[in-house]
Amino acid sequence: MDTSLRDRFIDLWKRYFKNAELPLVFFYNNEIGTADTGPKPRPKPRNHSCLICDLNKVRNGQSLAFGSENIGCAGGRRYAGFTDQLSEDFEYFLSCGKMGMEGERYKNDPETVRLMMEDFPTIRKHDQWLIFKRWDQLTETDEPEVAVFFAQPDVLSGLFMLANYDFVGNAGVISPFSSGCGSIILYPYLEKDKEKPRSVVGMFDPSARPCVKENELTFSTPFSRLKQLIDYMEESFLITDTWKTIHQRMQ
C-alpha cells in the first residue's frame, strides 16, 4: 500500500469527521508475517465466540489474523471463506428451532431458510489467513481489500452520501440480510471486483450487536472504491455549510 494515501486519508478524516474512529481493513494472505509489529493469530477459541467481538482488539490497535481453526463460530468460518459447509440443521437454527435446539427466529420457517441458502454467495479462502488491521497500522507491504468503518449515525450519513456521490443511480450502498460478519466480510468482498462496486451498511444482526456500541452500525467498502471516495472528499458536500453543521456536533 502507498503509505502516503494512508496518511492523506487520516488528515482528511480528521478534517471532516473530527475524532471519529478510523476504519479497519482486511485482506487475505498466505502468510501472517513474523515482524514484531505484524498481526498475531487469534488464539484458538475454547468455546463459541463471535468474530465481531474479537475485532474490538483490532479497533484498539492490535492486528489479528484469522484462519479456519481460530474463528469460534461456524457462521464466521463460512462467511470468511474457510468452509462452504452449513451447520447441521442450520435452517432450524436460523428460524423456529426444533426439539433440543433454540432457534434465532430471524426467518419465519426452515423452508424460507433453505430457499435462501440455495443461491447464497460464498468465497473460498481455505488455505489463507484473513488479516485485520486498523488503518493507521498499515504498512507498505499490506494490500488491503476491504475497509470497515464502525460508525455512529452522523458519520454513517457522511459515508453513505459520499458513496453515492459519483454513483449513477440511487443504490451505491446496499444492506443485504446477513450476519454481522457477513455484512463486513462476505458482501463487501464480493463487490470488490465488480464494474460498479457498492458499499455495504450492516451490523443489524441482533446476535452480533452486543459486540458493538448501541449507536453503531458498520459501513464497509472495497478498498478500490475507498480510494475513489478519498479523491472526492475535498469537492463534495463535506466542504459545505450543511456538513459544517453536522461536523460541529460530532463528538
DRENDO-1510 file (C-alpha; in Angstrom, 1 decimal, always signed):
<recs>
REC; n; res; u; v; w
REC; 1; MET; +0.0; +0.0; +0.0 .
REC; 2; ASP; +1.1; +3.6; -0.7 .
REC; 3; THR; +1.6; +4.9; +2.8 .
REC; 4; SER; +1.1; +8.5; +1.5 .
REC; 5; LEU; -2.5; +7.5; +0.8 .
REC; 6; ARG; -2.8; +6.2; +4.3 .
REC; 7; ASP; -1.6; +9.5; +5.8 .
REC; 8; ARG; -3.6; +11.6; +3.4 .
REC; 9; PHE; -6.8; +9.8; +4.4 .
REC; 10; ILE; -6.0; +10.3; +8.1 .
REC; 11; ASP; -5.6; +14.0; +7.6 .
REC; 12; LEU; -8.9; +14.3; +5.6 .
REC; 13; TRP; -10.8; +12.1; +8.0 .
REC; 14; LYS; -9.8; +14.3; +11.0 .
REC; 15; ARG; -10.7; +17.4; +9.0 .
REC; 16; TYR; -14.2; +16.3; +8.0 .
REC; 17; PHE; -15.1; +13.7; +10.7 .
REC; 18; LYS; -13.2; +15.1; +13.7 .
REC; 19; ASN; -12.1; +12.3; +16.0 .
REC; 20; ALA; -14.4; +9.6; +14.6 .
REC; 21; GLU; -12.9; +6.1; +14.7 .
REC; 22; LEU; -10.5; +5.2; +11.9 .
REC; 23; PRO; -11.6; +2.2; +9.8 .
REC; 24; LEU; -10.3; -1.3; +9.9 .
REC; 25; VAL; -9.1; -3.0; +6.8 .
REC; 26; PHE; -8.8; -6.7; +5.9 .
REC; 27; PHE; -7.1; -8.7; +3.3 .
REC; 28; TYR; -6.2; -12.3; +2.7 .
REC; 29; ASN; -2.7; -13.6; +2.6 .
REC; 30; ASN; -0.8; -16.9; +2.5 .
REC; 31; GLU; +1.5; -15.8; +5.3 .
REC; 32; ILE; +0.9; -14.0; +8.6 .
REC; 33; GLY; +4.4; -12.5; +8.7 .
REC; 34; THR; +6.9; -12.6; +11.5 .
REC; 35; ALA; +7.5; -9.0; +12.3 .
REC; 36; ASP; +7.0; -8.0; +15.9 .
REC; 37; THR; +4.5; -5.3; +14.8 .
REC; 38; GLY; +2.7; -7.7; +12.5 .
REC; 39; PRO; -0.6; -9.4; +13.1 .
REC; 40; LYS; -0.9; -12.1; +15.7 .
REC; 41; PRO; -3.0; -15.2; +15.2 .
REC; 42; ARG; -6.2; -15.0; +17.2 .
REC; 43; PRO; -5.9; -17.7; +19.9 .
REC; 44; LYS; -7.9; -20.8; +19.2 .
REC; 45; PRO; -11.2; -20.5; +20.9 .
REC; 46; ARG; -12.3; -23.0; +23.5 .
REC; 47; ASN; -16.0; -22.2; +23.2 .
REC; 48; HIS; -18.3; -20.4; +20.8 .
REC; 49; SER; -17.2; -16.8; +20.2 .
REC; 50; CYS; -18.2; -14.0; +17.8 .
REC; 51; LEU; -15.6; -12.6; +15.4 .
REC; 52; ILE; -17.2; -9.2; +15.8 .
REC; 53; CYS; -16.2; -9.2; +19.5 .
REC; 54; ASP; -12.7; -10.2; +18.5 .
REC; 55; LEU; -12.5; -7.1; +16.3 .
REC; 56; ASN; -12.7; -4.9; +19.3 .
REC; 57; LYS; -9.0; -5.7; +19.8 .
REC; 58; VAL; -8.2; -4.6; +16.2 .
REC; 59; ARG; -10.2; -1.4; +16.8 .
REC; 60; ASN; -7.8; -0.7; +19.7 .
REC; 61; GLY; -4.8; -1.2; +17.5 .
REC; 62; GLN; -3.9; -4.9; +17.7 .
REC; 63; SER; -3.7; -6.5; +14.3 .
REC; 64; LEU; -5.1; -10.0; +14.2 .
REC; 65; ALA; -5.0; -12.9; +11.8 .
REC; 66; PHE; -7.9; -15.4; +11.5 .
REC; 67; GLY; -7.8; -18.9; +10.0 .
REC; 68; SER; -10.1; -21.8; +9.8 .
REC; 69; GLU; -9.0; -23.0; +13.2 .
REC; 70; ASN; -9.3; -19.8; +15.2 .
REC; 71; ILE; -12.8; -18.4; +14.4 .
REC; 72; GLY; -15.1; -19.6; +17.1 .
REC; 73; CYS; -18.3; -19.6; +15.1 .
REC; 74; ALA; -19.4; -21.8; +12.2 .
REC; 75; GLY; -21.1; -18.9; +10.5 .
REC; 76; GLY; -18.0; -16.8; +10.8 .
REC; 77; ARG; -15.9; -19.5; +9.2 .
REC; 78; ARG; -18.3; -19.8; +6.3 .
REC; 79; TYR; -18.6; -16.0; +5.7 .
REC; 80; ALA; -14.8; -15.6; +5.9 .
REC; 81; GLY; -14.4; -18.3; +3.2 .
REC; 82; PHE; -12.9; -21.0; +5.3 .
REC; 83; THR; -15.7; -23.5; +4.8 .
REC; 84; ASP; -18.6; -23.9; +2.4 .
REC; 85; GLN; -20.5; -26.2; +4.8 .
REC; 86; LEU; -23.5; -25.1; +6.8 .
REC; 87; SER; -24.0; -26.2; +10.4 .
REC; 88; GLU; -26.3; -29.2; +10.9 .
REC; 89; ASP; -29.9; -28.2; +11.0 .
REC; 90; PHE; -29.0; -24.6; +10.1 .
REC; 91; GLU; -32.4; -24.0; +8.7 .
REC; 92; TYR; -33.9; -24.6; +12.1 .
REC; 93; PHE; -31.3; -22.6; +13.9 .
REC; 94; LEU; -32.0; -19.5; +11.9 .
REC; 95; SER; -35.7; -19.9; +12.1 .
REC; 96; CYS; -38.0; -21.6; +14.6 .
REC; 97; GLY; -35.7; -24.1; +16.2 .
REC; 98; LYS; -36.7; -27.7; +17.0 .
REC; 99; MET; -36.6; -30.1; +19.8 .
REC; 100; GLY; -33.3; -29.6; +21.7 .
REC; 101; MET; -32.4; -26.5; +19.6 .
REC; 102; GLU; -33.4; -22.9; +20.3 .
REC; 103; GLY; -34.0; -21.0; +17.0 .
REC; 104; GLU; -32.8; -17.4; +16.5 .
REC; 105; ARG; -36.2; -16.7; +14.7 .
REC; 106; TYR; -34.6; -14.4; +12.1 .
REC; 107; LYS; -36.6; -16.2; +9.4 .
REC; 108; ASN; -40.1; -17.4; +9.7 .
REC; 109; ASP; -39.7; -21.1; +8.9 .
REC; 110; PRO; -37.0; -23.6; +7.9 .
REC; 111; GLU; -38.2; -23.7; +4.2 .
REC; 112; THR; -37.6; -20.0; +3.8 .
REC; 113; VAL; -34.0; -20.5; +5.1 .
REC; 114; ARG; -33.5; -23.5; +2.7 .
REC; 115; LEU; -34.6; -21.5; -0.3 .
REC; 116; MET; -32.4; -18.5; +0.7 .
REC; 117; MET; -29.3; -20.7; +1.0 .
REC; 118; GLU; -29.8; -22.3; -2.4 .
REC; 119; ASP; -28.0; -19.4; -4.1 .
REC; 120; PHE; -26.4; -17.8; -1.1 .
REC; 121; PRO; -22.9; -16.4; -2.2 .
REC; 122; THR; -19.7; -17.8; -0.8 .
REC; 123; ILE; -16.0; -17.1; -1.1 .
REC; 124; ARG; -13.2; -19.7; -0.9 .
REC; 125; LYS; -10.1; -18.9; +1.1 .
REC; 126; HIS; -9.5; -22.2; +2.7 .
REC; 127; ASP; -5.7; -22.1; +2.9 .
REC; 128; GLN; -5.2; -18.4; +3.6 .
REC; 129; TRP; -5.2; -16.1; +6.6 .
REC; 130; LEU; -7.8; -13.3; +7.0 .
REC; 131; ILE; -5.8; -10.3; +8.4 .
REC; 132; PHE; -7.5; -7.4; +10.1 .
REC; 133; LYS; -5.6; -4.1; +10.8 .
REC; 134; ARG; -6.6; -0.6; +11.8 .
REC; 135; TRP; -6.0; +1.9; +9.1 .
REC; 136; ASP; -3.1; +3.7; +10.9 .
REC; 137; GLN; -1.3; +0.3; +11.3 .
REC; 138; LEU; -1.0; -0.3; +7.6 .
REC; 139; THR; +2.5; -0.7; +6.0 .
REC; 140; GLU; +3.9; -0.6; +2.5 .
REC; 141; THR; +3.7; -4.4; +2.3 .
REC; 142; ASP; +0.0; -4.6; +3.0 .
REC; 143; GLU; -2.6; -4.9; +0.3 .
REC; 144; PRO; -6.0; -4.0; +1.7 .
REC; 145; GLU; -9.1; -5.4; +0.0 .
REC; 146; VAL; -11.9; -4.0; +2.1 .
REC; 147; ALA; -12.3; -1.1; +4.6 .
REC; 148; VAL; -14.7; -1.4; +7.5 .
REC; 149; PHE; -16.0; +1.6; +9.4 .
REC; 150; PHE; -17.7; +1.3; +12.8 .
REC; 151; ALA; -19.8; +4.4; +12.6 .
REC; 152; GLN; -22.3; +6.5; +14.6 .
REC; 153; PRO; -25.3; +8.0; +12.6 .
REC; 154; ASP; -23.7; +11.3; +11.6 .
REC; 155; VAL; -20.5; +9.6; +10.4 .
REC; 156; LEU; -22.6; +6.9; +8.6 .
REC; 157; SER; -24.6; +9.7; +7.0 .
REC; 158; GLY; -21.4; +11.2; +5.6 .
REC; 159; LEU; -20.1; +7.9; +4.3 .
REC; 160; PHE; -23.4; +6.9; +2.8 .
REC; 161; MET; -23.7; +10.2; +0.8 .
REC; 162; LEU; -20.0; +10.1; -0.2 .
REC; 163; ALA; -20.5; +6.5; -1.6 .
REC; 164; ASN; -23.4; +7.8; -3.7 .
REC; 165; TYR; -21.5; +11.0; -4.9 .
REC; 166; ASP; -20.5; +9.6; -8.3 .
REC; 167; PHE; -22.7; +6.6; -8.4 .
REC; 168; VAL; -25.2; +6.6; -11.3 .
REC; 169; GLY; -28.5; +5.7; -9.7 .
REC; 170; ASN; -29.6; +5.5; -6.1 .
REC; 171; ALA; -28.1; +2.3; -4.9 .
REC; 172; GLY; -24.4; +2.9; -4.3 .
REC; 173; VAL; -24.9; +1.4; -0.9 .
REC; 174; ILE; -26.7; -1.9; -0.1 .
REC; 175; SER; -27.8; -3.6; +3.0 .
REC; 176; PRO; -28.4; -7.4; +2.4 .
REC; 177; PHE; -29.8; -9.7; +5.1 .
REC; 178; SER; -26.7; -11.1; +6.8 .
REC; 179; SER; -24.9; -12.0; +10.0 .
REC; 180; GLY; -22.7; -9.3; +11.4 .
REC; 181; CYS; -19.5; -10.9; +10.0 .
REC; 182; GLY; -21.2; -11.5; +6.6 .
REC; 183; SER; -22.0; -7.8; +6.3 .
REC; 184; ILE; -18.4; -6.7; +6.8 .
REC; 185; ILE; -16.6; -9.6; +5.1 .
REC; 186; LEU; -18.6; -11.6; +2.6 .
REC; 187; TYR; -20.7; -8.9; +0.9 .
REC; 188; PRO; -18.2; -6.1; +0.5 .
REC; 189; TYR; -15.5; -8.6; -0.6 .
REC; 190; LEU; -17.9; -9.8; -3.3 .
REC; 191; GLU; -18.3; -6.2; -4.5 .
REC; 192; LYS; -14.6; -5.5; -5.0 .
REC; 193; ASP; -14.2; -6.9; -8.5 .
REC; 194; LYS; -17.5; -5.5; -9.9 .
REC; 195; GLU; -17.6; -2.8; -12.5 .
REC; 196; LYS; -19.6; -0.6; -10.2 .
REC; 197; PRO; -18.7; -1.8; -6.7 .
REC; 198; ARG; -21.1; -0.9; -4.0 .
REC; 199; SER; -20.6; -0.3; -0.3 .
REC; 200; VAL; -22.4; -2.2; +2.4 .
REC; 201; VAL; -24.2; -1.0; +5.6 .
REC; 202; GLY; -24.5; -3.7; +8.2 .
REC; 203; MET; -24.3; -4.9; +11.8 .
REC; 204; PHE; -28.1; -5.2; +12.1 .
REC; 205; ASP; -27.7; -8.8; +13.3 .
REC; 206; PRO; -29.0; -8.9; +16.9 .
REC; 207; SER; -26.7; -11.8; +17.8 .
REC; 208; ALA; -23.6; -9.6; +16.9 .
REC; 209; ARG; -24.9; -6.3; +18.3 .
REC; 210; PRO; -23.7; -7.0; +21.9 .
REC; 211; CYS; -20.2; -6.7; +20.5 .
REC; 212; VAL; -20.7; -3.1; +19.3 .
REC; 213; LYS; -22.0; +0.1; +20.9 .
REC; 214; GLU; -25.7; +0.7; +20.9 .
REC; 215; ASN; -25.4; +3.6; +18.5 .
REC; 216; GLU; -23.0; +1.9; +15.9 .
REC; 217; LEU; -23.5; +0.3; +12.6 .
REC; 218; THR; -20.9; -0.6; +10.0 .
REC; 219; PHE; -20.1; +0.8; +6.6 .
REC; 220; SER; -17.8; -1.5; +4.5 .
REC; 221; THR; -16.5; -0.8; +1.1 .
REC; 222; PRO; -13.9; -2.3; -1.3 .
REC; 223; PHE; -10.5; -0.6; -0.9 .
REC; 224; SER; -10.5; +0.2; -4.6 .
REC; 225; ARG; -13.8; +2.1; -4.0 .
REC; 226; LEU; -12.5; +3.9; -0.9 .
REC; 227; LYS; -9.6; +5.2; -2.9 .
REC; 228; GLN; -12.0; +6.8; -5.3 .
REC; 229; LEU; -14.1; +8.3; -2.5 .
REC; 230; ILE; -11.0; +9.8; -0.9 .
REC; 231; ASP; -10.4; +11.8; -4.0 .
REC; 232; TYR; -13.9; +13.3; -3.8 .
REC; 233; MET; -13.8; +14.4; -0.2 .
REC; 234; GLU; -12.4; +17.9; -0.8 .
REC; 235; GLU; -15.0; +18.7; -3.6 .
REC; 236; SER; -18.1; +17.0; -2.2 .
REC; 237; PHE; -20.8; +18.1; +0.3 .
REC; 238; LEU; -18.2; +17.7; +3.0 .
REC; 239; ILE; -17.0; +21.2; +2.3 .
REC; 240; THR; -20.5; +22.8; +2.5 .
REC; 241; ASP; -22.1; +24.7; +5.3 .
REC; 242; THR; -24.6; +21.8; +5.6 .
REC; 243; TRP; -21.9; +19.4; +6.6 .
REC; 244; LYS; -20.3; +22.0; +8.9 .
REC; 245; THR; -23.5; +22.0; +10.9 .
REC; 246; ILE; -23.2; +18.2; +11.4 .
REC; 247; HIS; -19.4; +18.5; +11.9 .
REC; 248; GLN; -19.9; +20.9; +14.8 .
REC; 249; ARG; -21.9; +18.4; +16.9 .
REC; 250; MET; -19.6; +15.4; +16.3 .
REC; 251; GLN; -18.0; +14.1; +19.5 .
</recs>
